[in-house]
Amino acid sequence: NKYNKTGEWTPSVTKSLTGRPIVAEEFTFTVKEGDTVVSTGKVNADGAVAFTSVEYTLDDVGTHTYVITEDEGSADGVTYSTQSMTVTVEVVDDPTKADLTVTATYPADTIFVNTFEAHGEWAPTVLKVLNGRDFKEGETFTVTEKDKDNVVVMTGTVTAGKNGVPEAFTFDPEKITYDQTYLADNYQPKTFTYTIQETVPAANPSNGLTYDETVYTQKVTIALHQNEDGTYSDKLDVTEDPEDKEYTFINTYSQTSVKLEAEKFLETASANEYDFDFELRLADIDKAELKEEQYYKDLMEEDPIQTITITTGNGKKTGAFDEITIYDAGTYTFTITEIAPDPLPDGWTYDPNLTKNAVVVVKWDETLNKLVIDSITYEE
């Protein structure tokens, strides 16, 4: 007769993953005795590892030492365990039993711990529109992004722009960043609520600016991104509600306008009417800083700003130039010049002073809360 007994041992360890749920079979394990692989295992979704069994015969009676390790994988965002667990297995031939007695001794900790990290980022699209003038040199507009606890999480600034043209704010930090620790319990999506508003400086009516006091509410939801094959990406899904929203803060610069006139007096015995041309120029501004602003620089460089023709016969007639917009308090000196023909027609005599000044004083009216024309003085 042939005497034969068998026994078996199935390794038992647990997988723990922090940061997201486990996907079945994504983590694998190897059991070795020396350099020989005796068992392999794959993780279940609940973290238990299903191993193949190690079979024993009478030839295997004795003490066996095994080392269990996790195989290094390539899942996005996962840091794999470098742990190794040593398990001692005693195989005993007990004559009173039909099968070999197999007893395994495990270390106190039989959990392989992996960590998962995923990241996402978001920044609002915020625009500034300044109506009424271009940005001044050194001028800065600021918005603040706050969380639900009213804590500032971002600050946006814009420092240059043209009249009426939307300009994007630049943020510090550039984006709000998220990772898997921001998720709700059990790695569920989480929504964050923010508000954004423009920083309104202390009252300074003389600057003519009306600030936008709108407060926008934004909702941003983060979630794990699961690929089509069931695995997870290390990039969080970050969605904004409403999607791709642009938040625009509109400031208005108070402005006024002046309409200057030229006057022609003609002494003639003729019953005919004649054409006389007049040119308008901006000659001076009493504030040096205004002369450096592009709008006024352009006006002062125009030669002329406008030309009109007055058609008249004997007597006096007035002609009006088009309105000129003014954005700042100050004193503006314009010149109005009659263009005499060259050569003069026979019998005509022109005023020797063909250029006259028009001095326009613009001030801030605190009662009306706007710029107004205070006075227009025509000087010989």
C-alpha positions in Angstrom: 0.0 0.0 0.0 1.1 3.6 -0.7 0.8 6.1 2.1 -0.1 9.6 0.9 -1.5 12.8 2.5 -2.0 16.3 1.1 -2.7 19.7 2.4 -3.0 23.3 1.2 -2.6 26.9 2.3 -4.2 29.9 0.7 -2.5 33.2 1.6 -4.7 35.9 3.2 -3.8 39.6 3.1 -5.8 42.8 2.6 -5.3 45.8 0.3 -6.0 49.3 1.4 -6.1 52.2 -1.0 -6.5 55.8 0.2 -7.8 58.4 -2.2 -10.3 56.5 -4.3 -12.2 53.1 -4.5 -10.4 50.0 -5.5 -11.0 48.5 -9.0 -11.2 44.7 -8.9 -8.0 43.0 -10.1 -6.0 46.2 -10.5 -3.5 45.2 -7.8 -1.6 41.9 -8.0 0.6 40.1 -5.5 3.3 37.4 -5.5 4.2 34.8 -2.9 7.7 33.4 -3.0 9.6 30.7 -1.1 13.1 31.7 -1.8 13.2 32.6 -5.5 10.3 30.3 -6.4 6.9 31.8 -7.0 4.4 29.5 -5.2 1.2 31.7 -5.4 -0.2 34.8 -7.0 -3.2 37.0 -6.1 -5.5 39.7 -7.4 -7.4 42.2 -5.3 -11.2 42.3 -5.1 -13.1 45.5 -5.1 -13.6 45.2 -1.3 -9.8 45.0 -0.7 -9.6 41.3 -0.1 -6.9 39.5 -2.1 -7.8 36.3 -3.9 -4.7 34.0 -4.0 -4.0 30.7 -5.7 -3.5 27.9 -3.1 -0.2 26.3 -2.2 -0.4 22.5 -2.3 1.6 20.2 0.0 2.4 16.5 0.1 4.3 14.4 2.6 7.5 15.6 0.9 6.7 19.1 2.2 6.3 18.3 5.8 8.3 20.9 7.8 8.6 24.6 8.1 8.2 26.9 5.1 9.0 30.6 5.0 7.2 32.7 2.4 7.4 36.4 1.4 4.4 38.2 0.1 4.9 41.3 -2.0 2.7 43.6 -4.1 3.7 43.7 -7.8 4.6 47.2 -9.0 1.9 48.5 -11.3 1.4 51.6 -13.5 -2.1 52.9 -12.4 -2.2 56.7 -12.8 -1.7 58.5 -9.5 -1.0 55.4 -7.4 2.0 55.0 -5.1 2.5 51.3 -4.7 3.4 49.6 -1.4 7.0 48.4 -1.0 6.0 46.3 2.0 6.9 42.7 2.2 5.3 40.2 4.6 6.9 37.1 5.9 4.6 34.2 6.7 5.7 31.0 8.3 3.8 27.8 7.5 4.1 24.6 9.4 3.2 21.4 7.6 2.6 18.5 10.0 1.8 14.9 9.4 -0.6 14.1 12.2 -1.3 10.3 12.2 -4.8 10.9 13.6 -5.8 13.1 10.7 -6.5 12.2 7.1 -4.9 15.4 5.7 -1.7 17.2 6.5 -2.1 19.9 9.2 -1.1 23.3 7.8 -0.7 26.2 10.2 0.3 29.7 9.0 1.7 32.4 11.2 1.3 36.0 9.9 2.8 39.2 11.0 0.5 41.5 13.1 -0.2 43.8 10.2 -1.4 42.1 7.0 -2.6 45.2 5.1 -0.8 46.5 2.0 -1.4 50.2 1.8 -1.3 52.2 -1.4 -2.1 55.8 -1.9 -3.8 57.6 -4.8 -3.4 61.2 -5.7 -5.4 63.1 -8.3 -5.3 66.8 -9.0 -7.5 69.4 -10.7 -7.5 73.1 -11.1 -9.9 75.9 -11.9 -9.8 79.7 -12.5 -12.7 81.9 -13.4 -12.8 83.9 -16.6 -13.2 87.5 -15.5 -13.3 90.6 -17.7 -13.0 94.3 -17.0 -14.7 96.8 -19.3 -13.9 100.5 -18.7 -16.4 102.7 -20.6 -15.5 106.3 -21.1 -11.8 106.3 -21.5 -8.6 104.2 -21.8 -6.8 102.9 -18.7 -4.5 105.5 -17.2 -0.8 104.6 -16.7 -0.4 102.8 -13.4 -4.1 102.3 -12.9 -5.2 99.0 -11.5 -8.6 97.3 -11.0 -8.9 94.4 -8.6 -11.3 91.6 -7.9 -11.3 89.1 -5.1 -12.5 85.5 -5.2 -13.8 84.3 -1.8 -14.9 80.9 -0.5 -18.0 80.1 1.5 -16.3 81.2 4.6 -15.5 84.6 3.1 -11.8 83.8 2.9 -10.0 85.3 -0.1 -8.6 82.5 -2.3 -7.6 84.5 -5.4 -7.0 88.1 -6.3 -7.3 89.3 -9.8 -5.8 92.5 -11.3 -5.9 94.2 -14.7 -3.7 97.2 -15.4 -4.1 98.1 -19.1 -7.0 98.4 -21.5 -8.8 100.5 -24.1 -12.0 102.3 -23.8 -14.9 99.8 -24.0 -12.7 96.8 -24.8 -13.0 93.7 -22.5 -9.7 92.9 -20.8 -9.0 89.7 -18.8 -8.0 89.8 -15.2 -4.7 88.0 -14.2 -5.1 86.0 -11.0 -2.8 85.3 -8.1 -2.6 82.4 -7.6 -3.2 81.6 -11.3 -5.6 78.8 -10.4 -7.4 77.2 -7.5 -6.0 73.7 -7.1 -7.8 70.6 -5.8 -6.8 67.1 -4.9 -8.6 63.9 -3.9 -8.7 65.0 -0.2 -11.2 67.7 -1.2 -13.8 65.1 -2.3 -16.8 64.3 -0.2 -17.1 61.2 2.0 -16.6 57.9 0.1 -14.9 59.9 -2.6 -18.1 61.3 -3.9 -18.2 64.6 -5.9 -18.1 67.8 -4.0 -19.3 71.3 -4.9 -17.6 74.5 -3.8 -19.3 77.8 -3.8 -17.3 81.0 -4.4 -18.2 84.7 -4.8 -16.3 87.3 -6.8 -16.6 91.0 -6.7 -14.6 94.1 -7.6 -12.7 95.9 -4.9 -14.2 99.4 -4.6 -11.7 101.9 -3.2 -12.5 104.7 -0.8 -14.8 107.3 -2.3 -13.0 109.6 -4.7 -15.7 111.3 -6.8 -13.2 113.6 -8.5 -11.8 110.6 -10.5 -15.1 110.3 -12.2 -15.3 106.5 -12.0 -18.4 104.5 -11.1 -17.4 101.0 -10.0 -19.3 97.8 -10.6 -20.7 96.5 -7.3 -22.0 93.2 -8.7 -21.3 90.1 -6.7 -21.2 86.9 -8.8 -21.7 83.5 -7.3 -19.8 80.5 -8.8 -20.2 76.8 -8.2 -17.4 74.5 -8.9 -17.7 70.7 -8.7 -14.8 68.2 -8.5 -15.1 64.5 -9.0 -13.0 61.5 -9.7 -12.6 60.8 -13.4 -13.2 57.1 -14.3 -11.9 56.0 -17.7 -14.0 53.8 -20.0 -12.1 50.7 -18.9 -13.1 51.3 -15.3 -9.7 52.6 -14.1 -9.2 56.0 -12.7 -7.3 59.0 -14.0 -5.0 61.1 -11.9 -6.8 64.2 -13.2 -10.0 65.3 -11.3 -13.0 66.4 -13.3 -13.6 70.0 -12.5 -16.8 71.6 -13.8 -18.2 75.0 -13.3 -21.9 75.9 -13.2 -22.8 77.6 -15.4 -20.2 76.1 -17.8 -17.7 78.5 -19.4 -19.2 81.5 -17.8 -17.5 84.9 -18.3 -17.9 87.4 -15.4 -17.7 91.0 -16.6 -17.2 94.0 -14.3 -18.2 97.2 -16.1 -16.9 100.5 -14.8 -18.0 103.8 -16.3 -16.0 106.9 -16.5 -18.0 110.1 -16.3 -17.6 112.3 -19.3 -18.9 115.5 -20.7 -18.7 117.2 -24.1 -18.2 120.7 -25.3 -19.5 122.2 -28.5 -17.4 125.2 -29.7 -18.4 127.8 -32.2 -16.8 130.1 -34.7 -18.3 133.4 -35.6 -17.9 135.2 -38.9 -18.7 138.9 -39.5 -18.6 140.1 -43.0 -19.0 143.7 -44.3 -19.8 143.7 -47.9 -22.1 145.6 -50.3 -22.6 142.5 -52.3 -25.7 140.5 -52.1 -23.7 137.3 -52.6 -22.8 134.7 -50.0 -19.3 133.4 -49.5 -17.6 130.4 -47.8 -15.2 130.9 -44.9 -13.3 127.9 -43.4 -12.3 127.6 -39.7 -10.1 125.1 -38.0 -10.2 123.8 -34.4 -7.2 122.6 -32.4 -6.5 121.7 -28.8 -3.6 123.9 -27.8 -3.1 123.3 -24.1 -4.3 121.6 -20.9 -3.5 122.9 -17.5 -2.7 119.5 -16.0 0.6 117.9 -17.2 -0.6 114.4 -16.5 -3.5 114.8 -18.8 -1.3 115.8 -21.7 0.4 112.4 -21.3 -2.9 110.4 -21.7 -3.2 108.9 -25.1 -6.7 110.4 -25.8 -5.6 114.0 -25.2 -2.2 113.4 -26.9 -4.1 112.3 -30.0 -6.3 115.4 -29.8 -3.4 117.7 -29.4 -1.6 116.1 -32.3 -4.5 116.3 -34.7 -4.0 119.2 -37.0 -6.7 120.2 -37.0 -9.3 118.4 -34.9 -12.1 119.6 -37.1 -12.8 122.0 -39.9 -16.1 123.8 -40.6 -17.3 126.1 -43.3 -19.5 129.1 -42.6 -21.5 130.4 -45.6 -22.6 134.0 -45.1 -23.3 137.3 -46.8 -23.2 140.7 -45.3 -23.5 140.5 -41.5 -22.7 138.0 -38.8 -23.1 134.3 -38.7 -22.1 131.5 -36.3 -21.0 128.0 -37.1 -20.7 125.1 -34.7 -18.0 122.4 -34.5 -18.9 118.8 -33.6 -19.0 118.0 -29.9 -15.7 117.0 -28.3 -15.7 114.5 -25.4 -13.8 115.4 -22.3 -13.1 112.9 -19.5 -11.3 114.9 -16.9 -11.7 118.0 -14.8 -9.3 120.7 -15.9 -8.9 123.8 -18.1 -8.6 123.2 -21.8 -7.5 125.8 -24.3 -8.6 125.4 -27.9 -7.7 127.6 -30.9 -10.1 128.5 -33.6 -8.4 129.7 -36.7 -9.9 131.2 -39.8 -8.2 130.1 -43.0 -7.6 133.2 -45.2 -7.3 132.6 -48.9 -3.9 133.1 -50.4 -3.8 135.4 -52.3 -6.6 137.5 -51.0 -9.3 138.3 -53.6 -9.1 141.9 -54.8 -10.8 144.3 -52.5 -10.9 141.9 -49.5 -9.4 142.8 -46.1 -9.2 140.1 -43.4 -9.0 140.5 -39.6 -5.3 140.5 -38.8 -6.0 138.2 -35.8 -7.2 135.1 -37.5 -6.8 132.9 -34.4 -8.8 133.2 -31.2 -8.8 131.0 -28.1 -11.7 129.2 -26.5 -11.0 128.3 -22.9 -13.1 125.5 -21.5 -13.2 124.8 -17.8 -14.4 121.4 -16.7 -15.2 120.5 -13.1 -16.6 117.7 -11.0 -20.1 118.7 -9.7 -20.5 117.0 -6.4 -24.2 117.6 -6.3 -24.9 116.1 -9.7 -22.0 113.5 -9.2 -20.7 114.0 -12.7 -18.4 116.1 -14.9 -19.8 119.4 -16.2 -18.7 122.2 -18.3 -18.2 125.1 -15.9 -17.5 127.8 -18.4 -16.5 128.6 -22.0 -14.6 131.8 -22.6 -13.8 133.1 -26.1 -10.7 135.2 -26.1 -9.4 137.5 -28.8 
